[in-house]
Amino acid sequence: MSDPLLAASVRYAADGAVEILDRRVYPFEVSWVRCATSEDVAVAIERMVTQSSGPLFAATAGLVLAARQARRDGPEQAAARLRSAGARLVATRPTNNHIRDAVHAVLSAALGGDPLAGDALVAAVEAAARAHEDGYLARSAALGAHAATLLDDGSRVLTHCWADAYLIATVRAAEAAGKRLEFVCTETRPYLQGARLTAATLVEMGYRPTLITDGMVAAVLADGLADVALTAADRVTLDGHVINKVGTLGVALAARAFGVPFHALVDAPDPQAPTAADVVIERRDGDDVLHALGVRTAAEGVTGYYPAFDVTPPHLVTRIVTERGIHLPNDVKESL
């Protein structure tokens, strides 16, 4: 089975530049944004060219570009350039810790030993980037295998937003176990990731998902049209709070009201976030809420408000699935 296109949405061009699949226009267009420098990558992440786990791969590629830019620098100057590029990348999206962890892993591996410069530094950064990417994909595969055990053959799965590698791995693991699933996808305003990314990828994988607007979740669960709610988590705290795309809290509340399990997927809880108060919730430009796919949908004079993520408390979460297994929310810290 070939990989869905979104499973490999960051690539290196023949001339050494980085190309990032523009998830803002996919699947209507398959367009790649060209990045010649680490700053280009940072801007692309900020502008939502890539989302979910895409910024992890963009960040590792950005560090490779920074190392190539530093090829003629001495060891100290090159290290400073890399650290500056890393800090810039981390600052682009503060809520999901994928970028932070990727930058830390690559810089620790490349700069943690004898001082390097030139081609040796580039090779070290490239190797560290590949190792972190491969590790993430391996963790996602393990997570998917655990998540699939929570889904019965024929389960109707409600998704919210785009769970990326976690969802792909879960579907593949379910198929390997002989299970066939059905999907109900929220559209996920204002960027419509559920409609454009989740639903499109599921179609690519051979499914025929049902799309609903975000406001239909409670009605769908009340009508018994989904058996389980399954989302990714941008971050999970040590005390079991789930931080994910805004609207996830509403899904969890509706699931609790109608007796539907709500499971969240994350490779591991964040050891640097004991509680939800330790997580920065990104607020994006409210103007995004006033538009859909570039078309204004609100009258002039209307003000938009856009918290990009929300926080679901542990008592609304049935299980949290990590690479190490399935956990009660209050016990997820034991998975570290």
C-alpha positions in Angstrom: 0.0 0.0 0.0 1.4 3.4 -1.0 1.7 6.2 1.5 -0.9 9.0 1.4 0.5 12.2 0.0 0.2 13.9 3.4 2.5 11.3 5.0 5.5 12.8 3.2 4.7 16.5 2.9 8.2 17.9 3.4 10.9 17.1 0.8 14.3 18.3 -0.4 14.6 19.6 -3.9 17.5 18.7 -6.2 19.1 22.0 -5.6 19.1 21.6 -1.9 16.1 23.8 -1.1 13.2 22.5 1.0 9.7 22.1 -0.4 6.7 22.0 1.9 3.3 20.8 0.7 0.8 23.6 1.0 -1.9 22.2 3.3 -3.9 25.4 3.0 -5.0 24.5 -0.5 -4.7 20.7 -0.5 -6.5 18.6 -1.9 -7.8 21.1 -4.5 -4.2 21.9 -5.4 -1.0 20.0 -4.9 1.3 22.9 -4.5 4.7 23.0 -2.9 6.1 26.1 -1.1 9.8 26.5 -1.7 12.1 27.4 1.2 15.7 28.3 0.6 16.6 29.3 4.2 15.6 28.3 7.7 13.8 31.6 7.9 11.7 30.7 4.9 10.7 27.5 6.8 9.8 29.5 9.9 7.6 31.8 7.9 5.9 28.8 6.2 5.1 27.3 9.6 3.7 30.5 10.9 1.5 31.0 7.8 0.0 27.5 8.2 1.5 26.1 5.1 2.0 22.9 7.2 0.1 21.8 10.3 -0.2 18.9 12.8 3.0 16.9 12.7 4.1 18.6 9.5 6.0 21.3 11.4 8.1 18.6 13.0 9.5 17.6 9.6 9.7 21.2 8.5 11.7 22.1 11.6 14.2 19.4 11.1 14.6 20.4 7.4 14.9 24.0 8.5 17.9 23.1 10.7 19.5 21.3 7.8 19.1 24.5 5.8 20.6 26.5 8.7 23.6 24.1 8.8 24.1 24.4 5.1 24.0 28.2 5.4 26.7 28.0 8.1 29.0 25.8 6.0 31.6 28.5 5.8 31.4 29.5 9.4 33.8 28.5 12.2 32.5 26.1 14.8 31.4 28.7 17.3 29.7 30.9 14.8 28.0 27.9 13.1 26.7 26.7 16.5 25.4 30.1 17.3 23.7 30.3 13.9 22.0 26.9 14.4 20.8 27.8 17.9 19.4 31.0 16.6 17.6 29.2 13.8 16.3 26.7 16.3 14.9 29.3 18.6 13.2 31.0 15.7 11.6 27.7 14.6 10.4 26.9 18.2 8.7 30.4 18.4 6.5 29.8 15.4 3.9 27.6 17.0 4.1 27.5 20.8 1.3 25.0 21.8 2.4 21.8 20.1 5.8 20.6 21.4 6.8 18.8 18.2 9.0 21.6 17.0 10.6 22.2 20.4 11.5 18.5 20.8 12.8 18.2 17.3 15.0 21.3 17.6 16.3 20.0 21.0 17.0 16.5 19.6 18.8 17.7 16.5 20.9 20.4 18.2 21.8 18.1 21.1 23.1 15.4 18.7 24.9 17.8 16.4 26.4 20.2 18.9 26.7 18.0 21.9 30.2 16.6 21.1 33.4 18.0 19.7 32.9 21.3 17.9 32.0 20.8 14.2 31.9 23.1 11.2 31.6 22.9 7.4 30.6 19.6 5.8 31.0 17.7 9.1 28.4 19.8 10.8 26.0 19.5 7.9 26.3 15.8 7.9 25.8 15.6 11.7 22.6 17.8 11.4 21.3 15.7 8.5 21.9 12.5 10.4 20.2 13.9 13.6 17.3 15.2 11.6 16.7 11.7 9.9 17.0 10.0 13.3 14.4 12.2 14.9 12.0 11.9 12.0 12.4 8.1 11.9 11.9 7.9 15.7 8.7 9.9 15.4 7.3 7.6 12.7 8.2 4.6 14.7 6.5 6.0 17.8 3.4 6.8 15.7 3.3 3.2 14.4 3.5 1.9 18.0 0.8 4.3 19.1 -1.4 3.3 16.1 -1.1 -0.4 17.0 -2.3 0.3 20.6 -5.1 2.6 19.4 -6.4 0.0 17.0 -7.1 -2.3 19.9 -9.7 0.2 21.2 -11.7 0.0 17.9 -14.0 -2.9 17.1 -14.5 -4.2 13.6 -17.1 -1.9 12.0 -16.6 0.9 14.5 -17.9 4.3 13.4 -15.1 6.7 14.4 -15.7 10.4 14.9 -12.6 12.5 14.2 -11.8 16.1 14.8 -9.1 18.0 12.8 -6.2 16.2 11.3 -4.4 13.5 13.4 -1.7 13.0 10.7 0.7 10.1 11.3 -1.3 8.9 14.3 -4.5 8.4 12.3 -2.7 6.8 9.3 -0.9 4.4 11.7 -4.2 3.6 13.5 -6.0 2.8 10.3 -3.2 0.7 9.0 -3.1 -1.3 12.3 -6.8 -1.8 12.3 -6.7 -3.1 8.7 -3.8 -5.4 9.6 -6.0 -6.8 12.4 -8.8 -7.4 9.9 -11.0 -4.5 11.0 -12.9 -2.2 8.7 -13.8 1.1 10.2 -16.2 3.9 9.2 -15.5 7.6 9.8 -17.3 10.8 10.5 -15.1 13.8 10.2 -15.7 17.3 11.5 -14.9 20.0 9.0 -12.7 21.9 11.6 -13.1 25.6 11.1 -11.5 27.9 10.1 -8.9 26.1 8.1 -11.1 23.1 7.4 -8.4 20.5 8.1 -10.9 17.8 8.8 -12.7 18.4 5.5 -9.6 18.9 3.4 -6.9 16.8 5.1 -8.5 14.0 7.2 -11.4 13.2 4.8 -9.2 13.5 1.7 -6.5 11.1 3.2 -9.2 8.6 4.3 -10.5 8.6 0.7 -7.0 8.1 -0.5 -6.8 5.1 1.8 -10.0 3.6 0.4 -12.6 4.9 2.8 -15.7 6.9 2.2 -16.0 9.2 5.3 -19.0 11.3 6.2 -18.3 15.0 6.7 -20.2 17.1 9.3 -19.9 20.7 10.4 -18.3 21.4 13.8 -21.7 22.3 15.2 -23.2 18.9 14.4 -21.1 16.8 16.8 -23.7 16.6 19.6 -26.5 15.9 17.2 -24.5 13.1 15.5 -23.7 11.5 18.8 -27.3 11.9 20.0 -28.5 10.1 16.9 -26.1 7.2 17.6 -24.1 7.8 14.3 -20.7 7.3 15.9 -19.4 4.7 18.4 -16.2 6.3 19.5 -14.5 9.8 19.3 -10.8 9.7 18.4 -8.6 12.7 18.1 -4.9 13.5 18.2 -3.5 15.7 21.0 -1.1 18.5 20.3 0.1 18.1 23.8 -0.9 16.1 26.9 0.1 17.3 30.4 1.4 15.1 33.1 -1.9 15.4 35.0 -3.9 14.2 31.9 -5.2 17.4 30.3 -5.5 17.1 26.5 -4.6 20.2 24.5 -5.7 19.9 20.9 -7.3 21.9 18.0 -10.1 24.2 19.3 -13.4 22.2 19.2 -11.9 19.1 20.8 -13.4 20.1 24.2 -16.8 20.3 22.6 -16.4 16.8 21.1 -15.4 15.5 24.6 -18.3 17.2 26.3 -20.8 15.8 23.8 -19.2 12.3 24.0 -19.6 12.3 27.8 -23.2 13.4 27.5 -24.1 10.6 25.2 -22.0 7.8 26.6 -19.5 7.7 23.8 -15.8 6.9 24.6 -13.4 9.8 23.9 -9.8 8.7 23.2 -6.8 11.0 22.6 -3.6 10.0 20.8 -0.1 11.4 21.6 3.3 9.9 21.4 4.0 10.8 25.0 2.9 13.3 27.7 5.1 16.4 27.9 7.4 16.2 30.9 7.8 20.0 30.8 4.0 20.5 31.3 2.9 19.2 34.7 -0.5 21.0 34.3 -2.5 22.9 31.6 -1.2 26.2 33.1 2.2 25.2 31.8 1.1 25.2 28.1 0.8 28.4 26.0 -2.5 28.4 24.1 -1.8 30.0 20.7 -4.2 32.8 19.8 -4.2 33.3 16.0 -5.5 36.3 14.1 -9.2 36.6 14.6 -9.5 37.6 10.9 -9.1 33.9 10.1 -12.6 33.3 11.6 -14.1 35.8 9.2 -13.1 33.8 6.2 -13.4 30.3 4.7 -10.9 29.2 2.0 -10.0 32.8 1.4 -13.6 34.1 1.0 -15.0 36.5 3.6 -18.1 35.0 5.3 -18.9 37.8 7.8 -20.1 41.3 7.4 -17.8 44.3 7.6 -17.5 45.5 11.2 -17.6 42.0 12.7 -14.7 41.0 15.0 -13.2 37.5 15.0 -11.7 35.6 17.9 -9.5 32.6 17.3 -8.0 30.5 20.1 -6.3 27.8 18.0 -6.4 25.2 20.7 -8.5 24.3 23.7 -8.0 22.2 26.9 -10.0 19.1 27.7 -9.8 18.1 31.4 -9.0 14.5 32.4 -12.5 13.6 33.6 -13.8 14.0 30.0 -11.1 11.7 28.5 -11.7 7.9 28.4 -8.2 6.9 27.5 -5.0 8.4 26.3 -3.0 6.3 23.9 0.8 6.7 23.7 3.6 4.8 22.0 3.9 2.8 25.3 0.2 1.7 25.6 -3.2 2.8 26.7 -3.6 4.8 29.8 -6.2 6.4 32.1 -5.7 10.2 32.0 -4.7 10.4 35.6 -2.0 7.8 35.1 -0.5 9.0 31.8 2.6 10.3 33.5 3.5 6.7 34.2 4.1 6.2 30.5 7.3 8.2 30.5 
